[in-house]
Amino acid sequence: MSGLEIRERQVGAIVALDLEGDILFGAGADMISERIKNLAEQGRFDVLLNMSGVRYVDSAGLGKLISGYTTLRREGGQVRLLGVAENVKDLLVITKLVTVFDTHEDEQQALDSFARP
């Protein structure tokens, strides 16, 4: 499969986006950006990006993830990444974004991390 497919689930107050494919310059990167923008416009600011089906993220895709993160954080929301592939983790380390994105391997732990004091 080429491109990106996004399936949306509501888990309590959190929106889970299950991503399948690649987040690349063009359609894939734009899809994730548009979806996050739409969620923010709907007042849905806590988002879990399930990236277990993502094989590759290029620099444009990474830029759109950062943009989405910034959009949601500006509104008081939170973003978590779930199931990030090793090559994408390496990219986050190289770009020092590993300190920005909260990543998890277990979905329940990721969901629990949204709890507010």
C-alpha positions in Angstrom: 0.0 0.0 0.0 1.2 3.5 -0.7 0.1 6.6 0.9 -1.6 6.8 4.3 -4.8 5.5 5.7 -6.3 7.0 8.9 -8.9 5.3 11.0 -10.4 7.3 13.9 -11.6 5.8 17.2 -12.9 7.6 20.3 -11.5 6.1 23.5 -13.2 8.0 26.3 -12.2 11.6 25.9 -9.2 10.7 23.7 -9.2 10.5 19.9 -7.1 7.6 18.7 -5.9 7.8 15.1 -4.7 4.5 13.7 -2.3 5.2 10.9 -1.4 2.7 8.2 1.2 3.4 5.5 3.8 6.1 5.1 3.8 9.7 6.2 5.5 11.4 3.2 5.7 14.7 1.4 2.3 15.3 -0.3 -0.9 13.4 0.4 0.2 11.4 3.4 1.7 14.3 5.3 -1.2 16.6 4.3 -3.8 14.0 5.4 -2.4 13.9 9.0 -2.2 17.6 9.1 -5.7 18.1 7.9 -7.1 15.5 10.3 -5.4 17.1 13.3 -6.6 20.6 12.3 -10.2 19.3 12.0 -10.0 17.7 15.4 -8.8 21.0 16.9 -11.6 22.9 15.2 -14.0 20.4 16.8 -12.5 21.0 20.3 -10.9 17.6 20.4 -7.4 18.2 21.7 -6.1 15.0 23.2 -4.9 12.7 20.4 -3.2 9.3 20.4 -1.4 8.6 17.1 -1.2 4.9 16.7 1.8 4.5 14.4 2.2 0.8 14.6 1.2 0.6 10.9 3.6 3.3 9.8 6.7 2.1 8.0 8.4 5.4 7.1 8.2 9.1 7.9 10.1 11.6 5.8 11.1 15.1 6.8 7.9 16.6 5.4 5.8 14.0 7.4 7.8 14.8 10.5 7.2 18.5 10.0 3.4 17.8 9.8 3.5 15.8 13.0 5.3 18.7 14.7 2.8 21.1 13.3 -0.1 19.0 14.6 1.5 18.6 18.0 2.0 22.4 18.2 -1.7 23.1 17.2 -3.0 20.7 19.8 -0.6 21.9 22.6 -1.5 25.5 21.9 -5.1 24.6 22.8 -4.1 22.8 26.0 -4.2 19.4 24.4 -1.8 16.5 24.5 -0.4 14.1 21.8 1.0 10.7 22.4 2.7 8.3 19.9 2.1 4.6 20.1 4.0 1.7 18.4 6.7 3.8 16.7 8.9 1.7 14.4 12.6 1.6 15.1 13.6 3.6 12.0 11.1 6.4 13.0 12.4 6.3 16.6 15.9 6.8 15.2 14.6 9.8 13.3 13.1 11.2 16.5 16.5 10.7 18.3 18.5 12.3 15.5 16.3 15.3 15.4 16.1 15.5 19.2 12.3 15.3 18.9 12.4 12.3 21.2 12.3 14.9 24.0 9.1 16.4 22.5 6.9 13.4 21.6 5.7 11.2 24.4 6.0 7.6 22.9 4.6 4.4 24.2 4.6 0.7 23.3 1.4 -0.2 25.2 -1.9 1.4 24.2 -3.4 1.3 27.7 -0.3 3.0 29.2 -0.5 5.6 26.4 -4.1 6.3 27.2 -3.4 6.4 31.0 -0.7 9.0 30.3 -3.3 11.5 29.3 -4.7 11.6 32.8 -4.6 15.2 34.2 -4.0 15.9 37.9 
